[in-house]
Amino acid sequence: MPLIQAEQLTKSFGDTKALAGLDLEVEQGTVLGVLGPNGAGKTTAVRILTTLLRPDGGRATIDGIDVAKEPRRIRSRIGLTGQYAAVDERLTARENLELIGRFFRMSGGDSKRRAQELLDRFRLDQAGDRVVSGFSGGMRRRLDISMSLVARPTVLFLDEPTTGLDPRSRNAMWDLIDELTAEGMTTLLTTQYLEEADRLAKEIVVIDRGQAIAKGTADELKDLLGGARAEVALGEGADQGAVIAGLGGLVNPDAEPAVGAGTVTVPLRQGTTTPQVVRALDAAGVAVRDVTVSRPTLDDVFLTLTGHAAEEVAADDEGDQS
């Protein structure tokens, strides 16, 4: 049984339908990446799963516990890191962690010990007694995630955790999530960064307008577009027909070629390699200036599935700015 499960979740804010029958499943000890543009419903789904919102319809469970019926039991099992670091800038890192411990009714000694463990773990021990207002964005994010782990949750919700971070801090955050996963943490990760989902998630769900429109591993989603493709820069006297004829049985018949200015992009059958493409064109005597073979990216998948790029904002969605 999946550790996190959502079935036909619906939620509206006035006339805006944020969720329209969303289904999600997360296996224990894995990362599920939830991809979608702003306004797709990602944050609304997280808020329902973490007991901050009640759904209008559908059902969601964590470890078999209904999130709407038994929210107190759920809260003792989960950790949440939202889109913006929820730290008190007037306190030190240590004080922030100890405060969360006391919220969970830890004794003073236990909260101090847990704070030190997390400061050491998240490489904040040298900054533990510094006021958070002086922290960098990456340090704030590390502190924010450590605060969500004070009560030793079994499930972690990360809602766009690397938004606004520089590339170095983002890579460090990815390494940290990898470490938590290796230790058995079950994680639901929402993101607009397609590279992030590709790098971290065992499975990915693409949502748009409050519904899941595709699900699978990164490779499975990329295969929806027909696998690899060859972009051929035409040489003198060559045309689209000559390239397609020259490639012969290497061409994927289920997808259409695309013609550009002096180029043709040809979908290839699964398993086709660059040397095979070059040899086939050479054997057919097709004049080419350059050949590039590449697989579709998750960005290509997203554009195909939704008709818009992942970073585009759904300005008409007032209920969920996820």
C-alpha positions, 0 to 999 in steps of 0.5 A: 500500500502506498504511504501517501495516497490521494484519490479524486481530490477536489478543491475550489476557491470561489469560481476557481477550481484548484483541484479537479479530481487529483490522484497521487501515490507515493511508495515508502522510501521514494521521492515522487516529483509533482511537476506543474506550472504556477497555478496547476494545483501543486501547493493546494494538494500539499496543503490538503495532504498536510492537514492545512486545508480540507478537500471539497471531495475525494480522500487522502491518506498517509500511512492508512490514516485519513488526513481529513478525519484524523489530522492530529495523528497525521501531524505527528508523522509528517514534516513540511517545508513550504515555498518560503523558509518559515524561520524566525529571523530574530532567533538563532538557528539553535533557538529556532530548532529548540522552539519547534521541539518544544512545540512538539512537547519535547523536554528542554533537554531533548529539544536541545539535544535534537537541535544539536543533532540537526545543526551537525547534520545540516552543516550549520553547527558553526552558525548555530548561535548566529541570528538567522537574519544574517543567513544566506538563502541556502543556509535558511533553506537547510535550517527550514528543512531541519526544522521540519525534521525535529519530530523525526517524521516518516513523510516529508513534503517539500513544496518547491524547496529550491525556489530562489536558490543559486545553482550551488545552493540548489545542488547542495539541496539536491544532495541533501534530499538524496541523503534523506531518501537513502535513509528511507524518507518518503518524500513528495516534492513539488517543483517547476524545475524539470531538471530537479524532478529528473534528478531526484524523483523515482516517479513523476506526476505532471499536473495541469489545471488540477488534474494528473495528466501523465505519470511515470519515471522520467524515462517513461515520460520522455518515451511518450514523445517517441524516444530519441530524435536526430536533428540534421543540418542539410548539406548542398542538394539534400532535402527532408525526403532524402534524409528520411529515406536515407535513415530508412528503418531507423525512423519512428513511424509513429511521430512526425518529422519537423522541418526548420531553416536548413534542418530536419528533425527526425524521430528515431526508433528506440535504441537508435544511436548516433553512429547508426544515424551517421552511417545510414546517411553516409551509405545513402549518400545524403549530404549533411553539415551536422548531425545531433542525436538527442532524447526529449527532455522533460521540458519537451514532455511538458510542452507537449502535454500541456501546450505551455512551458513549465515556468509559465504562470497561470494568472487566472488561478487565484486560489493556488499560486503553486 
